[in-house]
Amino acid sequence: MKIIFFGSSDFAVPFLEALKDREEVILVATQPDRKKGRSQKIASTPVKGAAGRLGIETFQPDDVNCRSSIENLKRSGADLFIVVSFGQILSRELLDLPRIFSVNVHASLLPKYRGAAPINWAIANGEKETGVTVMKMNERMDEGGIILKQPVPIAVDDDAIELSKKLSQRGVEPLLKSIDLIKKDAANFLKQDDSLATYAPKLKKQDGLIDWQWGAEKICDRVRAFVPWPGCFTHWNKKILKIWRAAIVAGPASESPGPGIVLEAAKDGILVSTGKDILRIEELQLEGGRRMRAEEFIAGHKDVASGSVFLLRK
């Protein structure tokens, strides 16, 4: 089966590799090369790198829905479009180009967590399970008929990076099974129940700001959810303090001096009061500095001591 693969991020790479072994991937569409990181060096997408290793031609449109892009893709004669973490929304005209139809792999159990950041928001909201959904695409984002789902548990120590890896690995099998069903004309398309839909909007910098009135569990979930970006952060000494790793320490609220107060700075972590229980900060990074363990941070910042205050703002 002749396939055009649309993908950009690390999440999409295992799907492309698996398809290359099973099908005829005639083209890979991916996002243009862009400046990245502090150095602002031009970097290509992980999918472009994988396509190069696999010997597959790449196509990098600024706007995949522009006329020249549509004409280019039309000439390919593809049977299927497979879309996995591509980064652009495909128009109705584009979705109708392949001989059969277009298929999307989405990193949630639809209709839950439709949108751009399903992995992050599932962790941030304390979900215990998520998964991968393979669906027939329509012009409405993440609302197409479901072909197959694959549930995946969320471990207590999963952050967004680790969970993304799990989902991309576990999602390959349902995609390949879906293609087999399509070949046999045996795919059923389960209509999504819109009344059960939840949404996972694109992440914003402000999503990482900690409200110390939240409980320690919610803060821990958000620490795990928002790596590597936007990160979970607070303010201390008029600088941004990013928290990379944290844990919950049970503690009665009646003994708390108020949210955001440092209770103790010890080798195993900095204990901070919250709206419920205590947060132990185990790994952190002060604005302008590097990421480090709490013990190392305390050694260089003696003023992090009992009574210090972490604020919402500078």
Secondary structure as GFF3:
##gff-version 3
##sequence-region A 1 314
A	DSSP	beta_strand	2	7	.	.	.	ID=ss1
A	DSSP	three_ten_helix	10	12	.	.	.	ID=ss2
A	DSSP	alpha_helix	13	22	.	.	.	ID=ss3
A	DSSP	beta_strand	24	29	.	.	.	ID=ss4
A	DSSP	beta_strand	34	36	.	.	.	ID=ss5
A	DSSP	beta_strand	41	43	.	.	.	ID=ss6
A	DSSP	alpha_helix	46	54	.	.	.	ID=ss7
A	DSSP	beta_strand	58	59	.	.	.	ID=ss8
A	DSSP	alpha_helix	67	74	.	.	.	ID=ss9
A	DSSP	beta_strand	80	84	.	.	.	ID=ss10
A	DSSP	alpha_helix	92	95	.	.	.	ID=ss11
A	DSSP	beta_strand	101	106	.	.	.	ID=ss12
A	DSSP	alpha_helix	118	124	.	.	.	ID=ss13
A	DSSP	beta_strand	129	136	.	.	.	ID=ss14
A	DSSP	beta_strand	146	153	.	.	.	ID=ss15
A	DSSP	alpha_helix	160	183	.	.	.	ID=ss16
A	DSSP	three_ten_helix	194	196	.	.	.	ID=ss17
A	DSSP	three_ten_helix	205	208	.	.	.	ID=ss18
A	DSSP	alpha_helix	216	225	.	.	.	ID=ss19
A	DSSP	beta_strand	232	236	.	.	.	ID=ss20
A	DSSP	beta_strand	239	249	.	.	.	ID=ss21
A	DSSP	three_ten_helix	253	255	.	.	.	ID=ss22
A	DSSP	beta_strand	262	266	.	.	.	ID=ss23
A	DSSP	beta_strand	269	273	.	.	.	ID=ss24
A	DSSP	beta_strand	278	286	.	.	.	ID=ss25
A	DSSP	beta_strand	292	293	.	.	.	ID=ss26
A	DSSP	alpha_helix	294	300	.	.	.	ID=ss27
###
